[in-house]
Amino acid sequence: MTVEKVDATVADLESHLEKLSAAAADGKLKLLLFLADRESPSSSLTWCPDCNVAEPLIYSKLEALGKDVLLLRAFVGDKPTWRDPAHPWRADPRFALSGVPTLLRWEKGAASAGRLGDEEAQVADKVDAFLSAAAGN
């Protein structure tokens, strides 16, 4: 089983979502993970401490899931951009983001029921329960 990671930004998320929707019948579990931007291009760390804890935990849980996964990593921008109440992903009712990291299942062109917000996405038991439900296990 594989985990395919695709990176997106505010500028190109819509084109990636269209591809996700077009690939609906491929049998892969489709997830969106909203994260803070990296501190630098060569760094694996972000400006968000919660993202730095949640990201490796989520990846390890996805690898252990035993299902093909397409993970769209959507980077929210730098801290001032994200803190703006008018940030497009805060205002978009499809996402209604209030914090990062946030993990959503994407199904039939929309976020499906259930999400892990910034306080839950770094808790192993919560990630396990979310992924188990999302994968239909």
N, C-alpha and C positions, 0 to 999 in steps of 0.2 A: 504494500500500500504506500502511496506517495502523498506528500504535502507539497503542493505547488504554491509558491508565494509570488504574488503580483503586487507591485507598489503603485500607489496612486497619490495624487495631490488634489487640492481643491480645483486646480485648472483642468485636470483630465479624468476625474472620477466618473463623470457621466458616460464617457466612452467605455470605461471598464465595466460599468454596471450593465451597459447594453450587451457587452460580450458575455457577461455572466448570465443574463437572461436568455441570450441566444443559445447558450450551452446547457440549457435546463435539462435536457434529456440524457446527459452523459453519465448520470449516476453518481457524480461527485457531490459530496457535502460542500456547500458554498457558504463561506463565512466572511464577514467584514470585521476587521480589527482596526479601530481608530486609535492612533498613537500620536505622541508628540514627535516633532522633528528631531533628527539626530543632532547632537552637539556640533559635529563636524562630519564631512563626507567619509572620513576614515574611521569614525567612531561607531561602536555599536550602542553607545549610551545616548539617551535623549535628555532633554532638559527636565523631564518629568520623572521623579523618583518612583512613583507607582508603576509607570510604564516599564521602567528598568527591572522591576521585580516581576511584573505580570508577563512580559513578553517571553522570556525563556521558559517560564512555567507553562504557558499556553502551547509553545512549540513542542515541548517534551510530551505534553498530554496528547497533542494531535498526532505525533509520531506513534504513540502507543495505542491510538484509537483503533487501528486495524481497518481503516476505511480511506478511500481516496478523497482528498480534501483540496479544494481550491480556496486559498486564503488571500483575500484582497486586503492588503495593509494600506490603510488610508491615513496619510500623515497630515495632521491638522495645521501645521505651520509652526513658526516660532512662538515663544510665550506671549509677546504682545498681540500677535495676530489671533491666537487662540482666546485670549482674555477678552477680546472685543465681543460684546453681547450680540453684535450683528454678524458674527461669523456665520457663513452660509450653512454649515452643518449644525449649528445651534438652532438656526431658524427653520431649517428644512424639516417638515413634519415626518418625513420618512425616517429620519434619524433622531431628531430632537435631543441632540447631545447636550449633556450638562457637564461631562468630565471625560478625561482620558486616563487610562485605557477604557474602551468600551468594545465588547464583542457582541456581534449580531449574526443571526442566521439569515441568509438571503435566499428567498424561495419565490418563484413565480413573479419575479420583477419587483419584489418588495421585501422589507424586513418582516420576518415571521415572528410569532409570539415568542416572548422570552428574550432576555438580554442579560449580559453581565456588565454592570457599570464599574466605575473606577474603584469603588470600595470592595467589589466582589471579584474582579478579574485577577486578583493576585492571591486568592484563597484557593488552595488545591482542591478541597472538597467541592467548592462551588463550581470550579472549572470542570471537574469530573462530572458533576450532575448535569451541567449545561450541555456538555458534549455528548453525554450518554443520551439525553433527551433529543438533541439535534440529530444524532446519528440513528435514532430509532432503536437503540439497544435497551 
